[in-house]
Amino acid sequence: MDWEFQTDGLIRAKVGLSGTLMVKGTTYENMDQVPDKEYLHGTLLSENIIGVIHDHFITYYLDMDVDGSENSFVKVNLKKQESSPGESPRKSYLKAVKKVAKTEKDAQIRLQLYDPSEFHVVNPLKKTRAGNPVGYKLVPGATAASLLDPEDPPQKRAAFTNNQIWVTPYNKTEQWAGGLFVYQSKGDDTLQLWSNRDRPIENKDIVLWYTIGFHHIPCQEDYPIMPTVSSSFDLKPVNFFDRNPILRVPPNFEDDLPEDVSKVRFMHRQVPLNGNAEGFYKIPLERFVKD
C-alpha cells in the first residue's frame, strides 16, 4: 500500500494484491474431462487443482478535515441540458448540479458509469478569493461491487461493500468498516449499520469511506503465486488553492531547467533555507534572452 503526495496538492493512494492463490481440490486433471454445463466456480489451473473465484475489498477510512473540522459532502452530478429550438446551433450543453448531503443516507453512493459525478468534501466556512468553498474531491479508480445476496452470511459481514462511498459523522468507536470482530460476525457491527442511523452530516466533523474492489477469476498465470494487480484513487484539490500551486515552485536541480537554458540568464537572490541563516538556495527573480 502506497501513499503519494504530489506538489500540486494531489494525494494518491495505491494498493497492490499478490500472494499464494486460494485453491481447492478436484478429481479433474484436464478440461476435456469437465462436462459442458458444469461450473467449477473457478479455473482448472493444474491437475486436480481449481483456483476459486473470489473478491478482494479494501476500505479506506478518510478523516478529511479540509481546512478545519466542519465539513460537508457534496455530490456534483454532470447533466445534459438541451437547448431550446432556435436558441443555438448546439443541441445540448453540460451543467454541474450540486447536492449537499444532509444525512448519512444521502451519501451512500454506488458508482455508475452513466451517472457521471464528482464527490467533494468542502469546508463551507472557508472560501477562496473567487468565493468558492475550499475542498478536496475523491477521484475513484478501477473498482468492483459485490454480487453476493445481501442475506448471504459473508455479505452480511462485508456489508460495507454494498456501496463504494459512505460518509459518517466522526465517532472514535467507528473505525473498522467490518466492525471489531469480523470472523463469525452476523453483520451487527458494520459500516452499513452505522450509516443506516441516518445521522446529520452537513457542516460536521465527517469521515469519508471509500472501498476499492477486485473480482478475481483465477488463470494459470496466477498459480502458484499471483503477479501483483493494483488499483488506486486520488484525493484532488478542488478550489482549495486560488491558482495552480506549482506555478512558482523553483527548480530543484539544473537539469529541471528548460533545454535552451544556455540562452537564458537568471538573476538570483539568496533566501534562507528552512530558517537556517547558514544555508541558502537560489531562486530566479527574472530572466531574459541574451541579445
Salt bridges, closest charged atoms under 4 A:
ASP55 OD1 - HIS215 ND1 2.73
ASP67 OD1 - LYS126 NZ 3.76
GLU82 OE2 - LYS80 NZ 3.73
GLU104 OE1 - ARG199 NE 2.82
ASP115 OD2 - LYS75 NZ 3.58
GLU118 OE1 - HIS120 NE2 2.77
GLU118 OE2 - LYS137 NZ 2.99
GLU151 OE1 - LYS156 NZ 3.44
GLU174 OE2 - ARG197 NH1 3.03
GLU174 OE2 - ARG199 NH1 3.09
GLU202 OE1 - LYS102 NZ 3.10
ASP222 OD2 - HIS216 NE2 2.82
ASP234 OD1 - ARG12 NE 2.70
